[in-house]
Amino acid sequence: MSLLHTIILAIVEGLTEFLPISSTGHMALVAAFMGIEKNDFTKLFIENIQFGTIISVIILYWRKFFDFKKLQFYVKLFIAFIPSAVFGLLLKKHIDELIGTPVFIASTMFLGGIVLIFVDKWFKNPTVESEEKVTNKKALNIGFFQVLAVVLPGISRSAATIIGGMQQKLTRKAAAEFSFFLAVPTLAGAFAKSLWDAFRQTPEIMTTHNISILALGNLIGFLVAIFAIKGFIAFLTKNGFKLFGYYRIFVGLIILITLMIRGNIFLF
């Protein structure tokens, strides 16, 4: 990976991680269209670049994460994290294979876009306006929604958990913020697992150059995500999901048409 590749992928990650449009899908597709070689380090980079965005959430919501008097907050995050942790460990090989298939990712982006167009009409009259009112049961149910994104790259972890929150009667803002909070243990767990696997299975890729690339990517992702989170909350509260749905449909169609023209429609 070149320096330019690193910068572009990091910007894409920072912009898309917390939007309901699939950050992993966007990075995998951008990497494919830029012609970045698909190897062990590329996969590691796409998985680990998310670490910087974790820090952005902790910085923006530091009062929430460092208020140790309210242990129930951590309990709810742990409960919501459990389903994706279990399924992620069981199906990691399956997930790694799907990450490298543009047709599958484009298809899930397209279908997910159709869902987003109608989701605001499906879940009306929310009653939960803040994380404090999220019960353990609701947290677990949101966690099961997150599993969809874990096992089906391109669905979008953010979209799945926000929709799960709205299904549990959270407002759009409350659902989005709980999705941000849940991202911290989820992405941290994925980060630690992939890094451990890299050191254990392919230590040769952990060169000084590659570690520097990872560090730079995470720094850029962190900075971009700070602004993306603030803008997303304001936009979502006012406008809902429809525009994101149209965007996903458009991107998914463009990718599928491009692959058909190139004769690569049967990549998976």
C-alpha positions as CSV (number, residue, x, y, z in Angstrom):
1,M,0.0,0.0,0.0
2,S,1.2,3.5,-0.9
3,L,0.9,6.6,1.2
4,L,-1.8,7.9,-1.1
5,H,-3.7,4.6,-0.7
6,T,-3.4,4.9,3.1
7,I,-4.7,8.5,3.2
8,I,-7.7,7.7,0.9
9,L,-8.8,4.6,2.8
10,A,-8.4,6.3,6.2
11,I,-10.6,9.2,5.0
12,V,-13.2,6.8,3.7
13,E,-13.2,4.9,7.0
14,G,-13.5,8.1,9.1
15,L,-16.4,9.4,7.0
16,T,-18.3,6.1,6.8
17,E,-17.7,4.2,10.0
18,F,-20.7,5.7,11.9
19,L,-22.9,6.4,8.9
20,P,-25.4,3.7,7.8
21,I,-23.6,3.0,4.5
22,S,-21.0,0.3,5.5
23,S,-17.4,1.5,6.2
24,T,-16.0,-2.0,5.6
25,G,-17.9,-2.3,2.3
26,H,-16.7,1.2,1.1
27,M,-13.0,0.4,2.0
28,A,-13.1,-3.0,0.4
29,L,-14.6,-1.5,-2.8
30,V,-12.3,1.5,-2.9
31,A,-9.3,-0.7,-2.4
32,A,-10.5,-3.0,-5.2
33,F,-11.1,-0.1,-7.6
34,M,-7.7,1.5,-6.8
35,G,-6.1,-1.8,-7.6
36,I,-4.6,-2.3,-4.2
37,E,-3.2,-5.8,-3.9
38,K,-5.4,-8.1,-1.9
39,N,-3.0,-9.6,0.7
40,D,-2.8,-10.3,4.4
41,F,-1.7,-6.7,5.2
42,T,-4.5,-5.1,3.2
43,K,-7.1,-7.2,5.1
44,L,-5.4,-6.3,8.4
45,F,-5.4,-2.6,7.5
46,I,-9.1,-2.6,6.6
47,E,-9.9,-4.3,10.0
48,N,-7.6,-2.3,12.1
49,I,-8.2,1.2,10.7
50,Q,-11.3,1.3,12.8
51,F,-9.3,1.7,16.0
52,G,-8.9,5.4,15.4
53,T,-12.7,5.9,15.1
54,I,-13.1,4.2,18.5
55,I,-11.0,6.9,20.0
56,S,-13.1,9.6,18.4
57,V,-16.2,8.2,20.1
58,I,-14.5,8.1,23.5
59,I,-13.2,11.7,23.1
60,L,-16.6,13.1,22.0
61,Y,-18.5,11.2,24.8
62,W,-15.8,11.2,27.4
63,R,-18.2,12.2,30.2
64,K,-20.2,9.0,29.5
65,F,-17.2,6.7,29.2
66,F,-15.4,8.0,32.2
67,D,-18.3,8.3,34.6
68,F,-17.4,5.2,36.6
69,K,-20.2,5.8,39.1
70,K,-22.7,4.6,36.5
71,L,-21.6,1.0,36.0
72,Q,-24.9,0.1,34.4
73,F,-23.7,1.9,31.3
74,Y,-20.8,-0.6,30.9
75,V,-23.1,-3.5,31.8
76,K,-25.5,-2.6,28.9
77,L,-22.6,-2.3,26.4
78,F,-21.2,-5.6,27.5
79,I,-24.6,-7.3,27.1
80,A,-25.1,-5.8,23.7
81,F,-21.6,-6.8,22.7
82,I,-21.9,-10.5,23.5
83,P,-23.9,-11.7,20.4
84,S,-21.5,-10.2,17.9
85,A,-18.5,-11.4,19.8
86,V,-19.8,-15.0,19.7
87,F,-20.9,-15.0,16.1
88,G,-17.7,-13.1,15.0
89,L,-15.4,-15.7,16.5
90,L,-17.4,-18.6,15.1
91,L,-17.7,-17.1,11.6
92,K,-14.5,-15.1,11.2
93,K,-13.3,-17.2,8.2
94,H,-16.6,-16.8,6.5
95,I,-16.5,-13.0,7.1
96,D,-13.0,-12.7,5.8
97,E,-14.0,-14.4,2.5
98,L,-17.0,-12.1,2.0
99,I,-15.0,-8.9,2.6
100,G,-13.1,-9.7,-0.6
101,T,-16.2,-10.2,-2.8
102,P,-17.3,-6.9,-4.4
103,V,-20.5,-8.4,-5.8
104,F,-21.7,-9.5,-2.4
105,I,-20.9,-6.2,-0.7
106,A,-22.6,-4.2,-3.6
107,S,-25.7,-6.4,-3.3
108,T,-26.0,-5.9,0.5
109,M,-25.5,-2.2,0.1
110,F,-28.3,-2.1,-2.5
111,L,-30.7,-4.1,-0.4
112,G,-29.8,-2.2,2.7
113,G,-30.6,1.0,0.9
114,I,-34.1,-0.2,0.2
115,V,-34.6,-0.8,3.9
116,L,-33.3,2.6,4.9
117,I,-35.8,4.3,2.6
118,F,-38.7,2.9,4.6
119,V,-37.3,2.6,8.1
120,D,-38.5,5.9,9.4
121,K,-42.1,4.9,8.5
122,W,-41.8,1.5,10.2
123,F,-40.7,2.8,13.7
124,K,-42.8,5.7,14.9
125,N,-43.7,7.1,18.3
126,P,-40.4,6.3,20.1
127,T,-40.4,6.4,23.9
128,V,-36.7,6.0,24.8
129,E,-34.9,9.3,24.4
130,S,-31.5,8.5,26.1
131,E,-29.1,5.7,26.9
132,E,-30.1,5.8,30.5
133,K,-33.6,4.5,29.6
134,V,-32.3,1.5,27.6
135,T,-32.9,-1.7,29.6
136,N,-30.6,-4.7,29.6
137,K,-33.2,-6.6,27.4
138,K,-33.3,-3.8,24.9
139,A,-29.5,-3.7,24.8
140,L,-29.4,-7.4,24.1
141,N,-31.9,-7.1,21.3
142,I,-29.8,-4.3,19.7
143,G,-26.8,-6.6,20.0
144,F,-28.6,-9.3,18.0
145,F,-29.2,-6.7,15.3
146,Q,-25.5,-6.0,15.2
147,V,-24.9,-9.6,14.4
148,L,-26.4,-9.0,10.9
149,A,-23.5,-6.6,10.1
150,V,-20.9,-8.9,11.6
151,V,-21.8,-11.9,9.4
152,L,-22.9,-10.0,6.3
153,P,-20.2,-7.4,5.3
154,G,-21.9,-4.5,3.5
155,I,-25.0,-4.4,5.7
156,S,-23.3,-1.7,7.9
157,R,-22.9,-2.1,11.6
158,S,-24.1,1.4,12.2
159,A,-27.3,0.8,10.1
160,A,-28.0,-2.5,11.8
161,T,-27.7,-1.2,15.4
162,I,-29.5,2.1,14.8
163,I,-32.4,0.2,13.2
164,G,-32.3,-2.2,16.1
165,G,-32.4,0.7,18.5
166,M,-35.4,2.2,16.7
167,Q,-37.1,-1.2,16.8
168,Q,-36.7,-1.1,20.5
169,K,-38.4,2.3,20.7
170,L,-35.3,4.5,20.8
171,T,-35.4,7.9,19.1
172,R,-33.2,8.3,16.0
173,K,-30.7,10.4,18.1
174,A,-30.7,7.9,21.0
175,A,-30.3,4.9,18.7
176,A,-27.4,6.6,16.9
177,E,-25.6,7.4,20.1
178,F,-26.1,3.9,21.5
179,S,-24.7,2.6,18.2
180,F,-21.6,4.8,18.7
181,F,-21.2,3.6,22.3
182,L,-21.6,-0.1,21.2
183,A,-19.0,0.5,18.5
184,V,-16.3,0.9,21.1
185,P,-16.2,-2.7,22.6
186,T,-17.2,-4.2,19.2
187,L,-14.5,-2.6,17.1
188,A,-11.9,-2.8,20.0
189,G,-12.6,-6.6,20.1
190,A,-12.2,-6.9,16.3
191,F,-9.0,-4.8,16.4
192,A,-7.4,-6.9,19.2
193,K,-8.4,-10.2,17.5
194,S,-7.1,-9.3,14.1
195,L,-3.9,-7.9,15.5
196,W,-3.3,-11.0,17.6
197,D,-3.9,-13.2,14.6
198,A,-1.5,-11.2,12.5
199,F,1.3,-11.5,15.1
200,R,0.6,-15.2,15.5
201,Q,-0.1,-16.3,11.9
202,T,1.7,-13.8,9.7
203,P,4.3,-12.0,11.8
204,E,6.3,-11.1,8.6
205,I,3.8,-8.4,7.6
206,M,4.3,-6.5,10.9
207,T,7.2,-4.6,9.6
208,T,8.1,-1.1,10.7
209,H,6.8,0.3,7.5
210,N,3.4,-1.5,7.8
211,I,3.0,-0.5,11.5
212,S,3.7,3.1,10.5
213,I,1.0,2.8,7.8
214,L,-1.5,1.5,10.3
215,A,-0.7,4.3,12.8
216,L,-1.1,7.0,10.1
217,G,-4.4,5.5,8.9
218,N,-5.8,5.4,12.4
219,L,-4.8,9.0,13.1
220,I,-6.5,10.2,9.9
221,G,-9.5,8.1,10.6
222,F,-9.8,9.5,14.1
223,L,-9.6,13.1,12.9
224,V,-12.2,12.7,10.1
225,A,-14.6,10.7,12.3
226,I,-14.8,13.5,14.9
227,F,-16.4,15.7,12.3
228,A,-18.4,12.9,10.7
229,I,-20.1,12.0,14.0
230,K,-21.1,15.5,14.8
231,G,-22.5,16.1,11.3
232,F,-24.3,12.7,11.2
233,I,-26.2,13.3,14.5
234,A,-27.4,16.7,13.4
235,F,-28.5,15.4,9.9
236,L,-30.1,12.2,11.2
237,T,-32.2,14.0,13.8
238,K,-33.6,16.4,11.3
239,N,-33.8,14.4,8.1
240,G,-33.9,10.7,8.9
241,F,-32.5,7.8,6.8
242,K,-34.0,8.2,3.3
243,L,-31.1,10.0,1.7
244,F,-28.7,7.4,3.0
245,G,-31.0,4.8,1.5
246,Y,-30.9,6.4,-1.9
247,Y,-27.1,6.7,-1.7
248,R,-26.7,3.0,-1.0
249,I,-29.0,2.0,-3.8
250,F,-27.1,4.3,-6.2
251,V,-23.7,3.1,-5.2
252,G,-24.7,-0.5,-5.1
253,L,-26.2,-0.3,-8.7
254,I,-23.1,1.5,-10.1
255,I,-20.8,-1.1,-8.7
256,L,-22.9,-4.0,-10.0
257,I,-23.2,-2.5,-13.4
258,T,-19.4,-1.8,-13.5
259,L,-18.7,-5.4,-12.5
260,M,-21.1,-6.7,-15.2
261,I,-19.4,-4.5,-17.9
262,R,-16.0,-5.8,-16.8
263,G,-17.2,-9.3,-16.8
264,N,-16.6,-9.8,-13.1
265,I,-20.2,-10.3,-11.9
266,F,-19.4,-13.9,-10.7
267,L,-16.7,-13.0,-8.3
268,F,-18.1,-15.0,-5.4
